[in-house]
């Protein structure tokens, strides 16, 4: 990390212009091809800027991007992009962080229930022991921090491992819930399957990044 002055201003966080934001400011809404280009370009600029700056303060601002912009703004920009693309991967990382920040007790319960079924993924995720709400919040921050100041593929692998543990926990909790509330158990099962899909997409993103093909 560089601690001494560099003689130039730190890179600025790129501005985000969602279609809705452009409309409210009197701008024209870009066509779908432009929206796609904007999504991929902003993702690349965001990651490139964060990784090049070697600035802990900037990294923390990027980690907390949703806190500043709101999840809906980030969703407008990236949520519709393919899961196995750079904007798609970033969207999933920020959405995971937001879920854990807003529902730490639920996340902790899911994670704790899944640990005994997938020890290896628990180790890869790197959650501090015991994995309570605060520890899971710290993990999702650490994963995003790794996108900008560490090995991006390892950050994606950690997030994927976290998702696999949560998925196993949700499935186990669904089995227990089925005795008393089959409808709720069905919802938990679907959410477990969705989280498993997210894990697979993040793992694929890690492989694509190592191959220089995550764009």
C-alpha positions as CSV (number, residue, x, y, z in Angstrom):
1,X,0.0,0.0,0.0
2,X,1.2,3.5,-0.7
3,X,1.0,5.8,2.3
4,X,3.1,8.7,1.0
5,X,1.6,11.5,-1.2
6,X,1.6,10.5,-4.9
7,X,1.8,14.1,-6.3
8,X,-1.7,13.7,-8.0
9,X,-5.3,13.5,-6.9
10,X,-6.7,10.1,-6.0
11,X,-8.9,8.6,-8.7
12,X,-12.5,9.6,-8.3
13,X,-15.3,7.1,-8.0
14,X,-17.0,6.9,-11.4
15,X,-20.5,8.6,-11.6
16,X,-23.5,6.3,-12.0
17,X,-26.1,7.3,-14.5
18,X,-29.1,4.9,-14.4
19,X,-31.9,5.4,-17.0
20,X,-34.2,6.7,-14.3
21,X,-31.6,9.2,-13.0
22,X,-31.0,10.5,-16.6
23,X,-34.8,11.0,-17.1
24,X,-35.1,13.0,-13.9
25,X,-32.2,15.2,-15.0
26,X,-33.8,15.9,-18.4
27,X,-31.5,13.5,-20.3
28,X,-32.6,11.0,-22.8
29,X,-32.8,7.3,-21.9
30,X,-30.2,5.3,-23.8
31,X,-31.2,2.4,-26.0
32,X,-30.6,-1.2,-24.7
33,X,-27.2,-1.4,-26.4
34,X,-26.1,1.7,-24.7
35,X,-27.4,0.5,-21.4
36,X,-25.4,-2.7,-21.8
37,X,-22.2,-0.7,-22.7
38,X,-22.7,1.6,-19.7
39,X,-23.1,-1.4,-17.4
40,X,-19.9,-3.1,-18.5
41,X,-17.9,0.1,-18.7
42,X,-18.8,1.3,-15.2
43,X,-18.0,-2.1,-13.8
44,X,-14.7,-2.2,-15.5
45,X,-13.9,1.4,-14.4
46,X,-15.0,0.8,-10.9
47,X,-12.8,-2.3,-10.4
48,X,-9.9,-0.8,-12.4
49,X,-9.9,2.4,-10.4
50,X,-10.1,0.7,-7.1
51,X,-7.4,-1.8,-7.8
52,X,-5.0,0.8,-9.3
53,X,-5.4,3.4,-6.6
54,X,-4.1,1.3,-3.6
55,X,-6.0,3.8,-1.4
56,X,-7.6,2.3,1.7
57,X,-10.0,5.2,2.0
58,X,-11.2,4.8,-1.6
59,X,-11.5,1.0,-1.1
60,X,-13.8,1.5,1.9
61,X,-16.0,4.0,-0.1
62,X,-16.3,1.4,-2.9
63,X,-17.2,-1.3,-0.4
64,X,-20.0,0.9,0.9
65,X,-21.1,2.0,-2.5
66,X,-24.7,0.8,-1.9
67,X,-24.9,2.8,1.3
68,X,-24.3,5.9,-0.7
69,X,-26.2,5.2,-4.0
70,X,-28.9,2.9,-2.8
71,X,-29.4,-0.7,-3.9
72,X,-32.0,0.2,-6.5
73,X,-29.6,2.5,-8.4
74,X,-27.0,-0.3,-8.5
75,X,-29.7,-2.8,-9.5
76,X,-30.8,-0.5,-12.4
77,X,-27.2,-0.5,-13.7
78,X,-26.1,-4.0,-13.2
79,X,-28.8,-6.4,-12.2
80,X,-29.9,-7.3,-15.7
81,X,-26.5,-8.2,-16.9
82,X,-25.5,-11.9,-17.3
83,X,-24.6,-13.5,-14.0
84,X,-21.2,-14.6,-15.4
85,X,-20.0,-11.1,-16.4
86,X,-18.2,-8.4,-14.4
87,X,-21.2,-6.3,-13.7
88,X,-23.3,-9.4,-13.0
89,X,-20.7,-10.6,-10.4
90,X,-20.4,-7.2,-8.8
91,X,-24.2,-6.9,-8.5
92,X,-24.3,-10.3,-6.7
93,X,-21.6,-9.3,-4.3
94,X,-23.2,-6.0,-3.4
95,X,-26.6,-7.6,-3.1
96,X,-25.2,-10.2,-0.7
97,X,-23.6,-7.5,1.4
98,X,-26.9,-5.6,1.5
99,X,-28.8,-8.7,2.6
100,X,-26.4,-9.4,5.4
101,X,-26.3,-5.8,6.5
102,X,-30.1,-5.6,6.7
103,X,-30.8,-9.1,8.0
104,X,-27.7,-10.2,10.0
105,X,-29.7,-12.5,12.3
106,X,-31.3,-14.3,9.4
107,X,-28.0,-14.6,7.6
108,X,-26.3,-15.9,10.7
109,X,-29.1,-18.5,11.3
110,X,-28.8,-19.7,7.7
111,X,-25.1,-19.9,7.9
112,X,-24.9,-21.6,11.3
113,X,-27.4,-24.2,10.1
114,X,-25.3,-25.0,7.0
115,X,-21.8,-25.2,8.5
116,X,-22.0,-28.8,9.5
117,X,-23.0,-29.9,6.0
118,X,-20.1,-28.1,4.2
119,X,-17.0,-27.7,6.3
120,X,-14.7,-27.0,3.3
121,X,-16.8,-24.1,2.1
122,X,-16.9,-22.7,5.6
123,X,-13.1,-22.7,5.7
124,X,-12.9,-21.1,2.2
125,X,-15.4,-18.4,3.2
126,X,-13.2,-17.4,6.1
127,X,-15.8,-16.3,8.6
128,X,-14.5,-15.5,12.0
129,X,-15.5,-17.8,14.8
130,X,-18.2,-18.0,16.1
131,X,-20.0,-16.9,12.9
132,X,-22.5,-14.5,14.4
133,X,-24.3,-11.5,12.8
134,X,-21.3,-9.1,13.2
135,X,-18.9,-11.7,11.8
136,X,-21.0,-12.2,8.7
137,X,-21.3,-8.5,8.2
138,X,-17.5,-8.3,8.5
139,X,-17.1,-11.1,5.9
140,X,-19.2,-9.5,3.2
141,X,-17.2,-6.2,3.7
142,X,-13.9,-8.2,3.5
143,X,-15.1,-10.0,0.3
144,X,-15.8,-6.7,-1.5
145,X,-12.6,-5.2,-0.1
146,X,-10.8,-8.1,-1.8
147,X,-12.3,-7.1,-5.2
148,X,-10.5,-3.7,-5.0
149,X,-7.3,-4.5,-2.9
150,X,-6.7,-8.2,-3.3
151,X,-7.2,-11.1,-5.7
152,X,-10.6,-10.7,-7.3
153,X,-10.9,-14.4,-8.1
154,X,-10.3,-15.3,-4.5
155,X,-12.9,-12.7,-3.4
156,X,-15.4,-14.4,-5.8
157,X,-14.5,-17.8,-4.5
158,X,-15.0,-16.7,-0.9
159,X,-18.4,-15.3,-1.7
160,X,-19.3,-18.5,-3.6
161,X,-18.3,-20.6,-0.5
162,X,-20.4,-18.3,1.7
163,X,-23.4,-18.8,-0.6
164,X,-23.0,-22.6,-0.5
165,X,-23.0,-22.7,3.3
166,X,-26.1,-20.4,3.4
167,X,-27.8,-22.6,0.8
168,X,-27.2,-25.7,2.8
169,X,-28.5,-24.0,5.9
170,X,-31.7,-22.8,4.2
171,X,-32.3,-26.3,2.9
172,X,-31.9,-27.8,6.4
173,X,-34.1,-25.2,7.9
174,X,-36.7,-25.8,5.2
175,X,-36.7,-29.5,6.2
176,X,-37.4,-28.6,9.8
177,X,-40.1,-26.0,8.9
178,X,-41.9,-28.5,6.6
179,X,-43.4,-30.2,9.6
180,X,-45.4,-27.1,10.7
181,X,-45.6,-24.9,7.6
182,X,-45.2,-26.4,4.2
183,X,-45.7,-23.1,2.3
184,X,-42.9,-21.5,4.3
185,X,-40.7,-24.5,3.8
186,X,-41.3,-24.3,0.0
187,X,-40.2,-20.6,0.0
188,X,-37.0,-21.6,2.0
189,X,-36.3,-24.4,-0.4
190,X,-36.6,-22.0,-3.4
191,X,-34.3,-19.5,-1.7
192,X,-31.8,-22.2,-1.0
193,X,-31.8,-23.2,-4.7
194,X,-31.4,-19.5,-5.7
195,X,-28.4,-19.1,-3.4
196,X,-26.8,-22.3,-4.8
197,X,-27.2,-20.8,-8.3
198,X,-25.5,-17.6,-7.1
199,X,-22.6,-19.7,-5.7
200,X,-22.2,-21.5,-9.1
201,X,-22.2,-18.1,-11.0
202,X,-19.6,-16.6,-8.6
203,X,-17.4,-19.6,-9.0
204,X,-17.7,-19.4,-12.8
205,X,-16.8,-15.7,-12.5
206,X,-13.7,-16.5,-10.6
207,X,-12.6,-18.9,-13.4
208,X,-13.3,-16.3,-16.0
209,X,-11.3,-13.7,-14.2
210,X,-8.3,-16.0,-14.0
211,X,-8.6,-16.6,-17.7
212,X,-8.9,-12.8,-18.4
213,X,-12.4,-13.3,-19.7
214,X,-14.6,-11.7,-17.1
215,X,-15.9,-8.6,-18.8
